């Protein structure tokens, strides 16, 4: 697990042995079973997540219907808004697959950043990249048709098609499962012709 994390970090900074040991001294690695809810609506949390292996999703429960807003897979980070606003969560986070992740909180991060300021620099770069990616995804979603959303997903995140239940994918794309089935059938037909 640690090697996966260290390989990822090495894309941004070269870790010294002291820095590696500092990371390992903080108990951040978790193995979590498929279906586990990491955060519930109304709960307060200080935890941020980084997926080493597996898939987690964010969703709202609107009148008993789940509305999926995001999937996070290998090498993706998620800091729920409630961590920053210090208010109860407005949504759920759960594991779509058996997942290995790091779980950190602001206290741990401050401690590590104080000892190793380069971590803070790396986290700032990662946050900026994540924010830019989220903005692009949001804009694409708002300006595209349901079929375009599905084609974008096929192009950018084809692994999700195999990994995620169809009803969750449909919700994520802003449609009913039946609509997603029709779109998939239409695209399959086009590709045959």
Buried (B, 14 or more C-beta within 10 A) or exposed (E): BEEBBBEBBEEBBEBEEEBBEBBEEBEBBBEBEEEEEBBBBEBEBBBBBBBBBBBBBBBBEEEEEBBBEBBBBBBBBBBBEBBEEEEEBEBBBBBBBBBBBBBBBBEBBEEBBEEBEBBBEBBEEBEEEBEEEEEEBEEEBEEBEBBBBBBBBEEEBEEBEEBBEEEBBBBBBBBEBEBBEBBBEEBEEEEEE
